[in-house]
Amino acid sequence: MKIVSLLPSATEIVFALGLGDQLEGVSFECNWPPEARTKPIISGTALPMDALTTPDAIDSAVRSALAASEPIYTLDRERIAAIQPDLILAQDLCRVCAVPSGAVSDALDVI
């Protein structure tokens, strides 16, 4: 099975279940366990993090992006298409916390 995890907690669970060898891609935030850092990064931030040096600046950038209906995360559709995952672990509770499920659904169109 080919698994892609877009959530750090889900990545930890995948490894805890002994399925780390089936994990084919992770988010830029997935850094635990250390083996997760060796996996291809599938998602990242669309925000200019170099310029966002304070919590207030980050909050302002997120609010502005959301108000303009701009994404705050990127998703590497080409890499997802190349992986052809059987399972993508994502969430649908918060558009700010991780890649929104709608973006994941759109990416599935390329598979």
C-alpha positions in Angstrom: 0.0 0.0 0.0 1.2 3.5 -0.8 0.4 6.1 1.9 0.7 9.9 1.8 0.2 11.7 5.1 -0.5 15.4 5.2 -0.7 15.6 9.0 2.1 15.2 11.5 0.0 13.2 13.9 -1.1 10.8 11.2 2.5 10.4 10.1 3.4 9.4 13.7 0.6 6.9 13.8 1.7 5.4 10.5 5.1 4.8 11.9 3.7 3.5 15.2 1.7 0.9 13.3 4.9 -0.3 11.6 3.9 1.1 8.2 6.7 3.6 7.7 8.0 1.7 4.8 4.7 2.2 3.0 4.7 6.0 3.6 5.5 7.6 0.3 5.1 11.3 1.1 4.5 13.7 4.0 3.8 17.4 4.7 6.5 19.9 5.3 5.5 19.8 9.0 6.0 16.0 9.4 9.3 15.7 11.3 8.6 12.9 13.8 9.8 10.3 14.1 13.1 11.2 12.6 12.5 8.7 9.7 9.7 10.9 8.5 12.3 13.5 7.5 13.6 11.1 4.8 10.2 11.0 3.0 9.4 13.2 0.0 7.6 16.4 1.0 4.2 16.6 -0.7 2.8 19.8 0.9 4.2 23.1 2.0 3.3 26.6 3.0 2.3 29.2 0.4 3.1 32.0 2.9 6.3 33.9 2.6 7.7 32.5 5.9 11.0 34.4 5.5 9.1 37.7 6.0 6.9 36.4 8.7 9.0 36.8 11.8 6.3 37.3 14.5 3.1 35.6 15.5 1.2 38.8 14.6 2.7 38.9 11.1 1.8 35.2 10.6 -1.7 35.8 11.8 -2.1 38.8 9.5 -0.8 36.9 6.5 -3.1 33.9 7.2 -6.1 36.2 7.6 -5.3 38.1 4.4 -4.9 34.9 2.4 -8.2 33.5 3.7 -10.1 36.7 3.1 -8.8 36.8 -0.5 -9.6 33.0 -0.9 -5.9 32.3 -1.5 -4.4 29.0 -0.4 -2.1 29.0 2.5 -0.7 25.6 1.6 0.7 24.1 -1.5 0.2 20.6 -2.7 2.6 18.9 -5.2 0.1 17.4 -7.6 2.8 16.0 -9.9 4.4 14.1 -7.1 1.1 12.8 -5.9 0.3 11.6 -9.4 3.7 9.9 -9.6 3.2 8.2 -6.3 -0.3 7.0 -7.1 -1.2 6.6 -3.4 -3.8 4.1 -2.2 -4.4 6.2 0.9 -4.1 10.0 1.6 -4.3 10.9 5.3 -5.8 14.4 5.6 -8.3 16.4 7.7 -11.4 18.5 7.1 -11.7 20.4 10.4 -9.5 23.5 9.8 -8.4 25.3 6.6 -5.6 26.9 8.5 -4.2 23.8 10.3 -3.4 21.7 7.2 -4.1 21.3 3.5 -7.9 21.5 3.1 -9.7 18.4 2.0 -11.0 20.2 -1.1 -7.4 20.7 -2.3 -6.7 17.1 -1.7 -9.8 16.1 -3.7 -8.7 18.4 -6.5 -5.3 16.7 -6.5 -6.9 13.3 -6.8 -8.3 14.4 -10.2 -4.7 14.0 -11.6 -4.5 10.4 -10.4 
